[in-house]
Amino acid sequence: MKKQAIKPGRKSFHHMAQSDRDRMEILLKKAEIQKDIADVLKVDGSTISRERKRKRKNGVYDASIAQHKANEKRRNSKFQGMRIEHNDALREYIITGLKEKRSPDEIAGRMRLEKQPFYAGKDAIYKWLYSAYGQRYCIYLCTKRKKKRIQKKAAKREMIPHRIGISERPTTPGLHHFEGDLFVSPRSAETPVSVAILCSTETNLLIGRKIPNRKPATMTHAVNEMEKEATIDDLTMDNGIENKDHEQFAVPAFFCDAYSPWQKPHVENNIGLLRKWFLPKGTDLSKISDCVLREYFAILNNKYRKSLGYRSANEAAKALGIIK
């Protein structure tokens, strides 16, 4: 019975380092044969052959020149955004999401949730957008920028008397907490129109009302009207004087510490999204109709959120019974 010949396994691949090329140059100068050099460097004989042909100076192998050429070849072997640019289906999926006002994070998360046959993370999408191939699609980003910029956060400075501190807010499971704030027009605006906003801490659901001024009575009326749209157990507000009549709110109100807007991060972050996508600083809110404002809120409430497992705020709020 003949024994079957056992084929040797394929050698593991690795790039030659500078030290390997230095040893190869020395061995070639000693007139060692190709097979022996390959055995010493633990590479295939064809690797030595290619090195000798491609990495020469004046017809003689030079380790420094070889390393320089190898580095250049590896540097140019890939380009920014290559994964997306080489996959038409992935590229079209991302472009469609961008045109629907989806952020790269939403697109990547939803791609995985839908179990698409392709995938690119948000970092890969941003790399593609910032490259020459995807740069023209940056106009669909909320910032419209072609590179990342560090944003500064400013702290609020208002104080309010007779306030109930946030430390006294109940922590009973199942309560629906909301955070409130004002989206204001610039001081140079013709009228002091603002938008009162409430945001769910569980789902990021947004509710808003335009108000003609920042008087406490106006704010109280707006809060009580918004309370009719959702199940709200309590509110977390800042120390603006518009919240002076908080005892007349339909639900209990608790207040952040002074200079601590980070204690109501959900509403702050969503106001940031409104500014990035639709209403940049300096926008006169008196010129924005109620219909357009509702459309903006609807878009944000239907965005897929990473914090919600890439569901929208509307989907999560309906599941929890927050939307009436």
C-alpha positions, 0 to 999 in steps of 0.5 A: 500500500502506497503512502500518500505524500504529505504536502508541506503546509504553507508558510505563514506570511510576514513582511520583511523587516529592515533587519531581514534585509540587512542580513540578506544583503550580507549573505548576497555579498558572501555569494550564498545561494538563494535557497540558503538565504531563504532558509536563514530568513525563514521565507520562501525562495520566491521572496528572495528572488523578488527582493533581488529584482525589485530592490536594487541600486546600480544593479546591486541589492541594497537593504536601505533602498529596499526598505524605502521602496517597501515602505512606499509600496505599503503606504500607497497600497490603501487609501482613505475610504477604500472599504466603502469606495470598493463596495457599491452596495455599501456605498449606496446604503451610506449615501441614502442614509446621509440624504435621509439626515442620518448620522454616520453613527445611525447608519452604522448601527442600523446596518448591523441591526438590519444584518446587512451583508456589508458593514462599515463602522462610523469611524470608517464612514467618517474617514470616507467622508473626509476623503476625496471620494466622499467629501461631496457628501459632507453637505448631508452632515448636520455640521456640513464640515469636512473635518472634525472640530472640538466644540466648547460648552458654555455653562448657564448662570441663572439662579432661581429662588425656592428651588427644589434641588435635583438631589431630591428627585425620586429614583423610584423605578418606572417613573418617566423623568423629563428635562426642560430648557429654552431654545432662545433667539439671539439678543439682536432678534426683533422679538424675544421668541423662544422655544420651550423644550421637554426631553425624556431621559429614557427615550430622548423624545422631544416636545416643544412649544414656541413662546413669545417671551421668557416670562414665568407665566408664559413658560408655565402655560407652555409646560402645562400644554406639553404635559398633555402630550406625554406621560411625565412624572417630574421635570428637571429644569435649570435656574432660569428665572422663567421657571420661577412659577414652577409650583404651578407646573402640572408636575413636580419640578427639580432644579440643577445645581448652579453652573451645572447644565451637565445635570440635564444632559439629554435636553442639552444634547438634543438642543445641540442637535437642533442647532447643528441640523436646522437652527444654528446660533443666530437664528431668529425663531420668530421667523420659523413657523410652527409647522417647520418647527414640528417637522424638525422635532419629528425628524429628531424623534425618528432618528435611530439612537445608539443609546436606544439600540438604534431604535427611534425615540418615537419607537421607544416612547411608544413601547414604554407608554410615554406617548399618550 
